[in-house]
Amino acid sequence: MVEQHNIDLQWLREESIKCLRRETIDRLLGALEVCEDEVEIVVGDLKLLIPCSQLLSAWANIIHIFCLNDYDLGRRIIVREGDIVVDIGAYLGFFTTYTASLVKPFGRRFPFFP
């Protein structure tokens, strides 16, 4: 069952069009209608699994990380190959997954969520 939140579906669609592939958006929209357990999507070269129970919140989180660059480290911190990243409040781990592409192959990521 898809969660019910005060997340604006129109905003999700508009922001998604700016940076996500059409098939990814279609998959997310389809999951709003029929979603058993989780939905798998591709963002860039990353595969992400989203629990249906958190679909809207996770979709918004993906937009903030991958589209709006709210988590843009480049201005404050430079993450390089081989670095260690600690993600406090990791939620579903999308930012942790994003940093994996920056620190690979020898870097480490440590996600924590209370």
A tleap script that builds the chain and sets N, CA, C and O, in Angstrom:
source leaprc.protein.ff14SB
mol = sequence {
  NMET VAL GLU GLN HIE ASN ILE ASP LEU GLN
  TRP LEU ARG GLU GLU SER ILE LYS CYS LEU
  ARG ARG GLU THR ILE ASP ARG LEU LEU GLY
  ALA LEU GLU VAL CYS GLU ASP GLU VAL GLU
  ILE VAL VAL GLY ASP LEU LYS LEU LEU ILE
  PRO CYS SER GLN LEU LEU SER ALA TRP ALA
  ASN ILE ILE HIE ILE PHE CYS LEU ASN ASP
  TYR ASP LEU GLY ARG ARG ILE ILE VAL ARG
  GLU GLY ASP ILE VAL VAL ASP ILE GLY ALA
  TYR LEU GLY PHE PHE THR THR TYR THR ALA
  SER LEU VAL LYS PRO PHE GLY ARG ARG PHE
  PRO PHE PHE CPRO
}
set mol.1.N position { 0.838 -1.183 0.000 }
set mol.1.CA position { 0.000 0.000 0.000 }
set mol.1.C position { 0.881 1.243 0.000 }
set mol.1.O position { 1.838 1.335 0.769 }
set mol.2.N position { 0.555 2.194 -0.863 }
set mol.2.CA position { 1.310 3.435 -0.968 }
set mol.2.C position { 0.891 4.379 0.151 }
set mol.2.O position { -0.294 4.526 0.449 }
set mol.3.N position { 1.874 5.008 0.758 }
set mol.3.CA position { 1.625 5.932 1.864 }
set mol.3.C position { 0.767 7.114 1.435 }
set mol.3.O position { 0.704 7.441 0.250 }
set mol.4.N position { 0.129 7.733 2.359 }
set mol.4.CA position { -0.653 8.936 2.108 }
set mol.4.C position { 0.004 10.096 2.870 }
set mol.4.O position { -0.007 10.118 4.100 }
set mol.5.N position { 0.557 11.028 2.156 }
set mol.5.CA position { 1.220 12.189 2.745 }
set mol.5.C position { 0.756 13.444 2.036 }
set mol.5.O position { 0.034 13.393 1.041 }
set mol.6.N position { 1.181 14.555 2.566 }
set mol.6.CA position { 0.880 15.832 1.934 }
set mol.6.C position { 1.968 16.205 0.940 }
set mol.6.O position { 2.410 17.352 0.895 }
set mol.7.N position { 2.389 15.248 0.157 }
set mol.7.CA position { 3.398 15.491 -0.868 }
set mol.7.C position { 2.657 15.743 -2.169 }
set mol.7.O position { 1.804 14.953 -2.573 }
set mol.8.N position { 2.986 16.840 -2.816 }
set mol.8.CA position { 2.309 17.275 -4.027 }
set mol.8.C position { 2.760 16.427 -5.220 }
set mol.8.O position { 3.906 16.527 -5.658 }
set mol.9.N position { 1.870 15.604 -5.735 }
set mol.9.CA position { 2.188 14.741 -6.861 }
set mol.9.C position { 2.563 15.548 -8.102 }
set mol.9.O position { 3.436 15.138 -8.868 }
set mol.10.N position { 1.921 16.671 -8.302 }
set mol.10.CA position { 2.250 17.524 -9.450 }
set mol.10.C position { 3.692 18.020 -9.343 }
set mol.10.O position { 4.408 18.051 -10.344 }
set mol.11.N position { 4.125 18.406 -8.143 }
set mol.11.CA position { 5.512 18.840 -7.924 }
set mol.11.C position { 6.476 17.697 -8.227 }
set mol.11.O position { 7.507 17.903 -8.868 }
set mol.12.N position { 6.137 16.475 -7.759 }
set mol.12.CA position { 6.990 15.319 -8.036 }
set mol.12.C position { 7.149 15.120 -9.545 }
set mol.12.O position { 8.257 14.894 -10.033 }
set mol.13.N position { 6.055 15.203 -10.268 }
set mol.13.CA position { 6.112 15.032 -11.733 }
set mol.13.C position { 6.955 16.117 -12.389 }
set mol.13.O position { 7.829 15.821 -13.204 }
set mol.14.N position { 6.695 17.371 -12.035 }
set mol.14.CA position { 7.413 18.486 -12.667 }
set mol.14.C position { 8.909 18.427 -12.414 }
set mol.14.O position { 9.703 18.638 -13.331 }
set mol.15.N position { 9.299 18.144 -11.185 }
set mol.15.CA position { 10.728 18.077 -10.863 }
set mol.15.C position { 11.377 16.845 -11.479 }
set mol.15.O position { 12.538 16.892 -11.888 }
set mol.16.N position { 10.639 15.751 -11.547 }
set mol.16.CA position { 11.175 14.517 -12.116 }
set mol.16.C position { 11.503 14.673 -13.593 }
set mol.16.O position { 12.516 14.159 -14.068 }
set mol.17.N position { 10.651 15.379 -14.312 }
set mol.17.CA position { 10.850 15.578 -15.750 }
set mol.17.C position { 12.187 16.260 -16.028 }
set mol.17.O position { 12.794 16.040 -17.076 }
set mol.18.N position { 12.642 17.080 -15.097 }
set mol.18.CA position { 13.892 17.827 -15.285 }
set mol.18.C position { 15.140 16.953 -15.217 }
set mol.18.O position { 16.186 17.331 -15.745 }
set mol.19.N position { 15.044 15.767 -14.563 }
set mol.19.CA position { 16.291 15.031 -14.365 }
set mol.19.C position { 16.176 13.511 -14.386 }
set mol.19.O position { 17.202 12.830 -14.408 }
set mol.20.N position { 14.986 12.963 -14.380 }
set mol.20.CA position { 14.844 11.510 -14.388 }
set mol.20.C position { 14.413 11.037 -15.773 }
set mol.20.O position { 13.754 11.768 -16.512 }
set mol.21.N position { 14.787 9.827 -16.109 }
set mol.21.CA position { 14.387 9.236 -17.386 }
set mol.21.C position { 12.876 9.029 -17.411 }
set mol.21.O position { 12.240 8.810 -16.380 }
set mol.22.N position { 12.333 9.103 -18.601 }
set mol.22.CA position { 10.879 8.946 -18.773 }
set mol.22.C position { 10.408 7.596 -18.227 }
set mol.22.O position { 9.370 7.525 -17.570 }
set mol.23.N position { 11.169 6.516 -18.496 }
set mol.23.CA position { 10.740 5.198 -18.023 }
set mol.23.C position { 10.763 5.111 -16.491 }
set mol.23.O position { 9.984 4.367 -15.896 }
set mol.24.N position { 11.657 5.870 -15.861 }
set mol.24.CA position { 11.703 5.904 -14.396 }
set mol.24.C position { 10.456 6.594 -13.841 }
set mol.24.O position { 9.841 6.119 -12.887 }
set mol.25.N position { 10.100 7.708 -14.450 }
set mol.25.CA position { 8.899 8.440 -14.027 }
set mol.25.C position { 7.659 7.569 -14.232 }
set mol.25.O position { 6.793 7.493 -13.360 }
set mol.26.N position { 7.580 6.914 -15.390 }
set mol.26.CA position { 6.435 6.040 -15.668 }
set mol.26.C position { 6.354 4.899 -14.654 }
set mol.26.O position { 5.263 4.516 -14.229 }
set mol.27.N position { 7.491 4.367 -14.275 }
set mol.27.CA position { 7.516 3.276 -13.289 }
set mol.27.C position { 7.017 3.764 -11.923 }
set mol.27.O position { 6.259 3.068 -11.247 }
set mol.28.N position { 7.449 4.964 -11.527 }
set mol.28.CA position { 6.995 5.536 -10.254 }
set mol.28.C position { 5.496 5.815 -10.281 }
set mol.28.O position { 4.786 5.513 -9.322 }
set mol.29.N position { 5.024 6.384 -11.369 }
set mol.29.CA position { 3.589 6.664 -11.489 }
set mol.29.C position { 2.778 5.373 -11.505 }
set mol.29.O position { 1.709 5.301 -10.898 }
set mol.30.N position { 3.280 4.360 -12.195 }
set mol.30.CA position { 2.607 3.068 -12.222 }
set mol.30.C position { 2.537 2.433 -10.844 }
set mol.30.O position { 1.549 1.786 -10.497 }
set mol.31.N position { 3.592 2.623 -10.062 }
set mol.31.CA position { 3.628 2.062 -8.708 }
set mol.31.C position { 2.594 2.725 -7.803 }
set mol.31.O position { 2.168 2.132 -6.812 }
set mol.32.N position { 2.191 3.938 -8.135 }
set mol.32.CA position { 1.134 4.590 -7.355 }
set mol.32.C position { -0.187 3.840 -7.515 }
set mol.32.O position { -1.015 3.821 -6.604 }
set mol.33.N position { -0.373 3.221 -8.683 }
set mol.33.CA position { -1.596 2.476 -8.959 }
set mol.33.C position { -1.512 1.042 -8.446 }
set mol.33.O position { -2.431 0.554 -7.787 }
set mol.34.N position { -0.400 0.371 -8.753 }
set mol.34.CA position { -0.214 -1.027 -8.371 }
set mol.34.C position { 1.213 -1.209 -7.875 }
set mol.34.O position { 2.173 -1.068 -8.633 }
set mol.35.N position { 1.334 -1.521 -6.600 }
set mol.35.CA position { 2.657 -1.737 -6.013 }
set mol.35.C position { 2.498 -2.763 -4.897 }
set mol.35.O position { 1.825 -2.503 -3.899 }
set mol.36.N position { 3.104 -3.900 -5.065 }
set mol.36.CA position { 2.957 -4.999 -4.100 }
set mol.36.C position { 3.867 -4.833 -2.884 }
set mol.36.O position { 3.399 -4.793 -1.746 }
set mol.37.N position { 5.156 -4.738 -3.135 }
set mol.37.CA position { 6.133 -4.721 -2.053 }
set mol.37.C position { 7.121 -3.572 -2.221 }
set mol.37.O position { 7.274 -2.732 -1.334 }
set mol.38.N position { 7.786 -3.547 -3.371 }
set mol.38.CA position { 8.745 -2.492 -3.667 }
set mol.38.C position { 8.816 -2.295 -5.173 }
set mol.38.O position { 8.391 -3.151 -5.950 }
set mol.39.N position { 9.353 -1.170 -5.564 }
set mol.39.CA position { 9.540 -0.866 -6.976 }
set mol.39.C position { 11.015 -0.560 -7.191 }
set mol.39.O position { 11.647 0.130 -6.391 }
set mol.40.N position { 11.549 -1.086 -8.283 }
set mol.40.CA position { 12.947 -0.839 -8.637 }
set mol.40.C position { 12.990 0.209 -9.739 }
set mol.40.O position { 12.285 0.102 -10.743 }
set mol.41.N position { 13.824 1.222 -9.539 }
set mol.41.CA position { 13.998 2.259 -10.562 }
set mol.41.C position { 15.481 2.457 -10.818 }
set mol.41.O position { 16.327 2.011 -10.042 }
set mol.42.N position { 15.782 3.132 -11.916 }
set mol.42.CA position { 17.154 3.473 -12.263 }
set mol.42.C position { 17.271 4.987 -12.288 }
set mol.42.O position { 16.488 5.678 -12.940 }
set mol.43.N position { 18.270 5.491 -11.561 }
set mol.43.CA position { 18.582 6.919 -11.553 }
set mol.43.C position { 20.048 7.028 -11.938 }
set mol.43.O position { 20.929 6.585 -11.201 }
set mol.44.N position { 20.299 7.621 -13.099 }
set mol.44.CA position { 21.670 7.634 -13.610 }
set mol.44.C position { 22.089 6.200 -13.892 }
set mol.44.O position { 21.432 5.493 -14.655 }
set mol.45.N position { 23.185 5.773 -13.274 }
set mol.45.CA position { 23.614 4.383 -13.429 }
set mol.45.C position { 23.371 3.572 -12.153 }
set mol.45.O position { 23.939 2.495 -11.972 }
set mol.46.N position { 22.524 4.101 -11.278 }
set mol.46.CA position { 22.229 3.449 -9.998 }
set mol.46.C position { 20.838 2.820 -10.005 }
set mol.46.O position { 19.878 3.422 -10.488 }
set mol.47.N position { 20.738 1.615 -9.471 }
set mol.47.CA position { 19.441 0.966 -9.269 }
set mol.47.C position { 19.027 1.202 -7.825 }
set mol.47.O position { 19.803 0.966 -6.899 }
set mol.48.N position { 17.807 1.667 -7.644 }
set mol.48.CA position { 17.275 1.946 -6.312 }
set mol.48.C position { 15.995 1.146 -6.088 }
set mol.48.O position { 15.164 1.026 -6.988 }
set mol.49.N position { 15.846 0.606 -4.892 }
set mol.49.CA position { 14.624 -0.082 -4.509 }
set mol.49.C position { 13.839 0.799 -3.552 }
set mol.49.O position { 14.378 1.304 -2.567 }
set mol.50.N position { 12.563 0.976 -3.851 }
set mol.50.CA position { 11.707 1.827 -3.032 }
set mol.50.C position { 10.575 0.974 -2.452 }
set mol.50.O position { 9.817 0.359 -3.202 }
set mol.51.N position { 10.459 0.935 -1.127 }
set mol.51.CA position { 9.317 0.232 -0.536 }
set mol.51.C position { 8.023 0.961 -0.908 }
set mol.51.O position { 7.947 2.186 -0.818 }
set mol.52.N position { 7.028 0.214 -1.317 }
set mol.52.CA position { 5.746 0.819 -1.696 }
set mol.52.C position { 5.156 1.632 -0.551 }
set mol.52.O position { 4.486 2.640 -0.772 }
set mol.53.N position { 5.410 1.186 0.663 }
set mol.53.CA position { 4.853 1.872 1.824 }
set mol.53.C position { 5.444 3.267 2.023 }
set mol.53.O position { 4.912 4.056 2.804 }
set mol.54.N position { 6.536 3.580 1.325 }
set mol.54.CA position { 7.187 4.883 1.472 }
set mol.54.C position { 7.424 5.551 0.115 }
set mol.54.O position { 8.322 6.381 -0.027 }
set mol.55.N position { 6.627 5.190 -0.860 }
set mol.55.CA position { 6.858 5.607 -2.238 }
set mol.55.C position { 6.955 7.122 -2.416 }
set mol.55.O position { 7.919 7.609 -3.006 }
set mol.56.N position { 5.980 7.867 -1.919 }
set mol.56.CA position { 5.977 9.316 -2.144 }
set mol.56.C position { 7.132 10.005 -1.427 }
set mol.56.O position { 7.789 10.866 -2.012 }
set mol.57.N position { 7.390 9.647 -0.189 }
set mol.57.CA position { 8.502 10.245 0.554 }
set mol.57.C position { 9.834 9.906 -0.099 }
set mol.57.O position { 10.710 10.763 -0.214 }
set mol.58.N position { 9.988 8.658 -0.525 }
set mol.58.CA position { 11.230 8.238 -1.173 }
set mol.58.C position { 11.414 8.961 -2.498 }
set mol.58.O position { 12.524 9.381 -2.824 }
set mol.59.N position { 10.340 9.111 -3.265 }
set mol.59.CA position { 10.404 9.815 -4.544 }
set mol.59.C position { 10.851 11.255 -4.312 }
set mol.59.O position { 11.712 11.758 -5.033 }
set mol.60.N position { 10.281 11.916 -3.322 }
set mol.60.CA position { 10.691 13.290 -2.996 }
set mol.60.C position { 12.161 13.328 -2.578 }
set mol.60.O position { 12.888 14.248 -2.952 }
set mol.61.N position { 12.600 12.340 -1.810 }
set mol.61.CA position { 13.996 12.271 -1.378 }
set mol.61.C position { 14.927 12.108 -2.571 }
set mol.61.O position { 15.994 12.721 -2.609 }
set mol.62.N position { 14.544 11.302 -3.533 }
set mol.62.CA position { 15.336 11.107 -4.750 }
set mol.62.C position { 15.466 12.422 -5.510 }
set mol.62.O position { 16.546 12.756 -5.999 }
set mol.63.N position { 14.373 13.164 -5.608 }
set mol.63.CA position { 14.421 14.456 -6.301 }
set mol.63.C position { 15.390 15.402 -5.593 }
set mol.63.O position { 16.181 16.082 -6.245 }
set mol.64.N position { 15.331 15.447 -4.278 }
set mol.64.CA position { 16.226 16.348 -3.532 }
set mol.64.C position { 17.693 15.964 -3.699 }
set mol.64.O position { 18.550 16.843 -3.793 }
set mol.65.N position { 17.994 14.678 -3.738 }
set mol.65.CA position { 19.380 14.231 -3.850 }
set mol.65.C position { 19.896 14.337 -5.282 }
set mol.65.O position { 20.966 14.900 -5.514 }
set mol.66.N position { 19.145 13.802 -6.240 }
set mol.66.CA position { 19.647 13.652 -7.596 }
set mol.66.C position { 19.246 14.777 -8.550 }
set mol.66.O position { 19.910 14.976 -9.567 }
set mol.67.N position { 18.185 15.512 -8.251 }
set mol.67.CA position { 17.707 16.544 -9.175 }
set mol.67.C position { 18.014 17.953 -8.676 }
set mol.67.O position { 18.574 18.769 -9.408 }
set mol.68.N position { 17.651 18.227 -7.448 }
set mol.68.CA position { 17.819 19.573 -6.904 }
set mol.68.C position { 19.195 19.777 -6.283 }
set mol.68.O position { 19.569 20.898 -5.937 }
set mol.69.N position { 19.943 18.689 -6.144 }
set mol.69.CA position { 21.291 18.740 -5.552 }
set mol.69.C position { 21.303 19.393 -4.177 }
set mol.69.O position { 22.246 20.103 -3.826 }
set mol.70.N position { 20.255 19.149 -3.405 }
set mol.70.CA position { 20.210 19.670 -2.036 }
set mol.70.C position { 21.354 19.120 -1.198 }
set mol.70.O position { 21.761 19.733 -0.211 }
set mol.71.N position { 21.866 17.971 -1.592 }
set mol.71.CA position { 22.946 17.329 -0.855 }
set mol.71.C position { 24.293 17.558 -1.552 }
set mol.71.O position { 25.236 16.791 -1.353 }
set mol.72.N position { 24.378 18.607 -2.363 }
set mol.72.CA position { 25.591 18.886 -3.131 }
set mol.72.C position { 26.768 19.093 -2.195 }
set mol.72.O position { 26.814 20.061 -1.436 }
set mol.73.N position { 27.704 18.183 -2.258 }
set mol.73.CA position { 28.873 18.251 -1.381 }
set mol.73.C position { 29.971 19.126 -1.960 }
set mol.73.O position { 30.834 19.599 -1.220 }
set mol.74.N position { 29.958 19.346 -3.243 }
set mol.74.CA position { 31.057 20.014 -3.917 }
set mol.74.C position { 31.424 21.373 -3.379 }
set mol.74.O position { 32.582 21.779 -3.477 }
set mol.75.N position { 30.481 22.079 -2.818 }
set mol.75.CA position { 30.767 23.421 -2.306 }
set mol.75.C position { 31.410 23.382 -0.929 }
set mol.75.O position { 32.167 24.284 -0.571 }
set mol.76.N position { 31.115 22.351 -0.160 }
set mol.76.CA position { 31.601 22.284 1.216 }
set mol.76.C position { 32.649 21.194 1.418 }
set mol.76.O position { 33.661 21.394 2.089 }
set mol.77.N position { 32.385 20.062 0.833 }
set mol.77.CA position { 33.235 18.893 1.036 }
set mol.77.C position { 33.469 18.242 -0.328 }
set mol.77.O position { 32.548 18.120 -1.136 }
set mol.78.N position { 34.673 17.840 -0.561 }
set mol.78.CA position { 34.973 17.120 -1.792 }
set mol.78.C position { 35.156 15.645 -1.433 }
set mol.78.O position { 36.058 15.286 -0.676 }
set mol.79.N position { 34.290 14.802 -1.983 }
set mol.79.CA position { 34.376 13.361 -1.758 }
set mol.79.C position { 35.161 12.771 -2.920 }
set mol.79.O position { 34.827 12.962 -4.089 }
set mol.80.N position { 36.216 12.047 -2.561 }
set mol.80.CA position { 37.089 11.467 -3.574 }
set mol.80.C position { 37.085 9.948 -3.477 }
set mol.80.O position { 36.650 9.363 -2.485 }
set mol.81.N position { 37.577 9.344 -4.521 }
set mol.81.CA position { 37.745 7.902 -4.541 }
set mol.81.C position { 38.581 7.476 -3.338 }
set mol.81.O position { 39.641 8.044 -3.072 }
set mol.82.N position { 38.093 6.471 -2.618 }
set mol.82.CA position { 38.807 5.957 -1.456 }
set mol.82.C position { 38.415 6.598 -0.134 }
set mol.82.O position { 38.852 6.135 0.920 }
set mol.83.N position { 37.606 7.649 -0.157 }
set mol.83.CA position { 37.180 8.320 1.078 }
set mol.83.C position { 36.202 7.463 1.877 }
set mol.83.O position { 35.657 6.479 1.376 }
set mol.84.N position { 35.998 7.857 3.118 }
set mol.84.CA position { 35.003 7.246 3.987 }
set mol.84.C position { 33.874 8.260 4.173 }
set mol.84.O position { 34.123 9.417 4.513 }
set mol.85.N position { 32.637 7.822 3.950 }
set mol.85.CA position { 31.465 8.694 4.103 }
set mol.85.C position { 30.564 8.106 5.179 }
set mol.85.O position { 30.217 6.927 5.127 }
set mol.86.N position { 30.187 8.924 6.148 }
set mol.86.CA position { 29.245 8.524 7.188 }
set mol.86.C position { 27.954 9.305 6.934 }
set mol.86.O position { 27.953 10.536 6.936 }
set mol.87.N position { 26.876 8.589 6.719 }
set mol.87.CA position { 25.581 9.195 6.421 }
set mol.87.C position { 24.685 9.025 7.652 }
set mol.87.O position { 24.089 7.968 7.857 }
set mol.88.N position { 24.602 10.074 8.463 }
set mol.88.CA position { 23.783 10.050 9.666 }
set mol.88.C position { 22.360 10.457 9.278 }
set mol.88.O position { 22.151 11.544 8.738 }
set mol.89.N position { 21.393 9.601 9.546 }
set mol.89.CA position { 20.013 9.845 9.131 }
set mol.89.C position { 19.786 9.371 7.714 }
set mol.89.O position { 19.149 10.068 6.924 }
set mol.90.N position { 20.288 8.211 7.379 }
set mol.90.CA position { 20.348 7.709 6.009 }
set mol.90.C position { 18.990 7.427 5.360 }
set mol.90.O position { 18.918 7.279 4.140 }
set mol.91.N position { 17.931 7.351 6.137 }
set mol.91.CA position { 16.598 7.040 5.617 }
set mol.91.C position { 16.663 5.753 4.801 }
set mol.91.O position { 16.960 4.705 5.374 }
set mol.92.N position { 16.403 5.776 3.502 }
set mol.92.CA position { 16.435 4.567 2.685 }
set mol.92.C position { 17.783 4.331 2.013 }
set mol.92.O position { 17.948 3.355 1.282 }
set mol.93.N position { 18.744 5.213 2.254 }
set mol.93.CA position { 20.098 4.999 1.757 }
set mol.93.C position { 20.383 5.527 0.366 }
set mol.93.O position { 21.387 5.145 -0.236 }
set mol.94.N position { 19.528 6.396 -0.167 }
set mol.94.CA position { 19.755 6.899 -1.516 }
set mol.94.C position { 21.010 7.772 -1.590 }
set mol.94.O position { 21.771 7.680 -2.553 }
set mol.95.N position { 21.231 8.623 -0.575 }
set mol.95.CA position { 22.437 9.443 -0.566 }
set mol.95.C position { 23.665 8.561 -0.382 }
set mol.95.O position { 24.705 8.813 -0.990 }
set mol.96.N position { 23.555 7.542 0.441 }
set mol.96.CA position { 24.656 6.596 0.629 }
set mol.96.C position { 24.995 5.920 -0.697 }
set mol.96.O position { 26.167 5.750 -1.032 }
set mol.97.N position { 23.974 5.540 -1.439 }
set mol.97.CA position { 24.178 4.931 -2.753 }
set mol.97.C position { 24.833 5.923 -3.704 }
set mol.97.O position { 25.733 5.563 -4.462 }
set mol.98.N position { 24.382 7.164 -3.662 }
set mol.98.CA position { 24.977 8.212 -4.498 }
set mol.98.C position { 26.466 8.364 -4.186 }
set mol.98.O position { 27.282 8.425 -5.105 }
set mol.99.N position { 26.828 8.425 -2.906 }
set mol.99.CA position { 28.240 8.592 -2.551 }
set mol.99.C position { 29.069 7.372 -2.915 }
set mol.99.O position { 30.281 7.480 -3.101 }
set mol.100.N position { 28.430 6.210 -3.021 }
set mol.100.CA position { 29.154 5.004 -3.435 }
set mol.100.C position { 29.794 5.209 -4.801 }
set mol.100.O position { 30.894 4.719 -5.057 }
set mol.101.N position { 29.106 5.931 -5.671 }
set mol.101.CA position { 29.657 6.183 -7.000 }
set mol.101.C position { 30.838 7.152 -6.947 }
set mol.101.O position { 31.637 7.204 -7.882 }
set mol.102.N position { 30.954 7.910 -5.876 }
set mol.102.CA position { 32.055 8.870 -5.733 }
set mol.102.C position { 33.294 8.252 -5.086 }
set mol.102.O position { 34.415 8.627 -5.428 }
set mol.103.N position { 33.111 7.324 -4.169 }
set mol.103.CA position { 34.238 6.776 -3.399 }
set mol.103.C position { 34.743 5.440 -3.935 }
set mol.103.O position { 35.741 4.916 -3.440 }
set mol.104.N position { 34.078 4.889 -4.928 }
set mol.104.CA position { 34.446 3.569 -5.425 }
set mol.104.C position { 35.861 3.532 -5.952 }
set mol.104.O position { 36.364 4.596 -6.316 }
set mol.105.N position { 36.524 2.450 -6.026 }
set mol.105.CA position { 36.120 1.142 -5.537 }
set mol.105.C position { 36.596 0.864 -4.110 }
set mol.105.O position { 36.188 -0.130 -3.510 }
set mol.106.N position { 37.450 1.728 -3.561 }
set mol.106.CA position { 38.054 1.422 -2.265 }
set mol.106.C position { 37.486 2.227 -1.105 }
set mol.106.O position { 37.878 2.013 0.042 }
set mol.107.N position { 36.578 3.141 -1.378 }
set mol.107.CA position { 35.982 3.940 -0.314 }
set mol.107.C position { 34.988 3.133 0.496 }
set mol.107.O position { 34.601 2.026 0.122 }
set mol.108.N position { 34.588 3.708 1.602 }
set mol.108.CA position { 33.635 3.038 2.496 }
set mol.108.C position { 32.487 3.984 2.780 }
set mol.108.O position { 32.666 5.201 2.837 }
set mol.109.N position { 31.292 3.407 2.960 }
set mol.109.CA position { 30.111 4.172 3.329 }
set mol.109.C position { 29.493 3.523 4.545 }
set mol.109.O position { 29.375 2.301 4.629 }
set mol.110.N position { 29.102 4.357 5.478 }
set mol.110.CA position { 28.467 3.884 6.699 }
set mol.110.C position { 27.161 4.637 6.917 }
set mol.110.O position { 27.168 5.754 7.435 }
set mol.111.N position { 26.026 4.027 6.520 }
set mol.111.CA position { 24.734 4.679 6.738 }
set mol.111.C position { 24.167 4.326 8.116 }
set mol.111.O position { 24.221 3.175 8.551 }
set mol.112.N position { 23.623 5.342 8.791 }
set mol.112.CA position { 22.965 5.128 10.072 }
set mol.112.C position { 21.602 5.790 10.037 }
set mol.112.O position { 21.454 6.933 9.605 }
set mol.113.N position { 20.606 5.041 10.503 }
set mol.113.CA position { 19.266 5.595 10.614 }
set mol.113.C position { 18.686 5.089 11.928 }
set mol.113.O position { 18.679 3.886 12.190 }
set mol.114.N position { 18.201 6.006 12.748 }
set mol.114.CA position { 17.741 5.576 14.090 }
set mol.114.C position { 16.588 4.597 14.057 }
set mol.114.O position { 16.115 4.165 15.109 }
savepdb mol mol.pdb
quit
